Amino acid sequence: MEITVVVCKECGHQAIPPKYGCPKCASGQLVEKVQSGEGSIYSYTTIRVASGKYASQLPYIVALVKLDGGLGVTARLEGDQALIGQRVKLNRIEESIYWFR
């Protein structure tokens, strides 16, 4: 699965849409770009205490995924194990949550 990012024409900064101005230089010159939804785990944590609708999903892993295009995204990881440097791929997007496996 691919992922859409916005790239600033002025400074090259990448971000997850929606964005209407560059978070780095404030330029309004943003273009959408489709990238591979593949990357590697940069950092992660296992969530063991949660409330509301997430309580029934415990424990779960939240990871910082560094995409091959350079952008880092916060994501949920399917499964019960994670390793720094582990290759992952975007599986789906639900309620603005990026799910990797």
C-alpha positions, -999 to 999 in steps of 0.1 A, spaced: 0 0 0 13 35 -8 12 66 14 4 102 3 26 129 18 29 166 11 62 181 1 71 218 3 83 233 -30 104 259 -11 123 238 15 116 202 6 101 194 41 77 164 40 45 160 62 14 139 65 -17 157 50 -38 176 55 -15 206 56 -21 240 41 12 255 49 47 241 55 53 234 92 90 242 87 91 274 65 54 285 64 53 284 26 19 276 10 36 259 -19 28 222 -11 25 194 -35 12 159 -29 35 130 -35 28 93 -34 55 72 -17 60 35 -9 44 26 24 75 7 34 101 16 60 117 5 92 110 8 129 130 37 144 115 34 179 85 17 196 67 12 229 42 -13 241 10 2 255 -3 -18 285 -27 7 301 -54 25 281 -90 37 285 -121 39 263 -122 19 231 -85 11 232 -87 -8 265 -100 -39 247 -69 -39 224 -43 -41 251 -14 -47 249 -5 -30 216 26 -16 200 29 21 189 59 26 166 78 54 150 83 42 114 109 59 92 96 56 57 119 48 28 112 84 15 126 98 48 94 109 66 88 95 101 52 85 110 37 74 143 18 41 137 2 11 152 21 -22 146 2 -54 140 14 -83 160 30 -85 194 67 -81 187 88 -53 173 125 -47 168 145 -15 160 154 -17 124 126 -42 115 112 -37 80 75 -30 80 49 -22 54 17 -1 56 -13 -24 57 -42 0 62 -53 34 74 -83 35 99 -96 66 117 -63 84 108 -43 56 123 -15 41 101 -13 3 106 19 -14 97 28 -51 96 
